[in-house]
């Protein structure tokens, strides 16, 4: 308690240079730190203490902030620590905190390469073709009944008729790419063609 | 401020009296500190020619759990070794001792310092620092639970390696009792490209399929080792090993994305080994 008061006085005074009063999104809830890491934009809230913090946590805080002006530019790393976060019990002088570990960044960080791009394009083309197929089935078979009951649908289809040609050409592209990739996959599997050298 | 004035005074006197000043004094580095705040202030462009590079490093502290952040560090490349691990050690020694990362051999054989450097997985001790003024971004291995800063939890990865039973299994005793099981040079050559794996996890953590199914898909590293034991002529449990992997998830989550071959710091091709297993499943 006394240490928290002392630290409060230290922070509010001008002993620490202003460059160290860095903006940092800080979780204020003490032990149940279920950090919702899904891009919750905490504002520039500088809350050094809450009365329920233990002295050791306060010491850690002070050590971090005493560090150095190299904290000049620190960016957020939004991680996806949703449902599959792990719990780890950190025994700290009898106080057990359940800390949820974050997941290290994957998609935002990893550099795309040629083969990974080809593979994901194959998947996207497949998904696109499936959606076009399903939608065109619905369109052609159900259009009559839908348009007779709901007039706004008829208006929508009238005005978007030009899109059909565009969709047809894009789906032709997707179909050809998907077929070529599928044949390549088949050849790799059956003919023992071998996986292409990547490096 | 006082320290910089003193330093400038030292430099001026040294340049003025080159002949009279003893040469040894020029080598002495004097660092007068008036206070801790003063000592922390290091001017980055103090020397005549510096080659500053910014490193953005992923930081997360379990003792103070906030959102993970990218922290910037500027170091002088002229006073640093060529590899990323040299830069990390220099940052830990001189700038921020709380930076946490795994490292051991510093020569690319232990696999401890695997991390994501500029978007590609690799060993920090084998990845050269890119010259040029662009920033280097260092994050831990992708889609793994972070223990602290650049250290990730590898338990699942090691368990998957254990699950393929990476040891020699035989039904019959060796042909000459008490002696080693003979293997021809051709059969030994079949293991080339697989035995060199150091289990650094660069390949598995670069595979998007492994990201989305980390517990059910074995990953390129474990499958590479599975193929190593399947292809070993001394091992007699080939059929059982193939059946153990012949699962919709364990093997067939591989869609030949081939990020693994790109990431491997030892130059191995796990995708090719997985393809070999798939072909064996077809034929045998």
Interface residues (C-beta under 8 A of the other chain):
Chain A: X17 X24 X25 X26 X27 X33 X35 X37 X42 X57 X60 X61 X64 X66 X67 X68 X69 X70 X71 X72 X73 X74 X75 X76 X77 X78 X79 X85 X86 X88 X90 X99 X100 X101 X102 X103 X104 X105 X106 X107 X109 X110 X111 X113 X115 X116 X119 X120 X123 X185 X188 X189 X190 X192 X194 X195 X196 X197 X198 X199
Chain B: X36 X37 X40 X41 X56 X58 X59 X60 X61 X62 X63 X64 X65 X66 X67 X68 X69 X70 X71 X72 X73 X74 X95 X96 X98 X116 X118 X119 X120 X137 X139 X140 X141 X142 X143 X144 X145 X146 X147 X152 X153 X206 X208 X211 X255 X256 X257 X258 X259 X261 X262 X267 X269 X271 X272 X275 X278 X279 X282
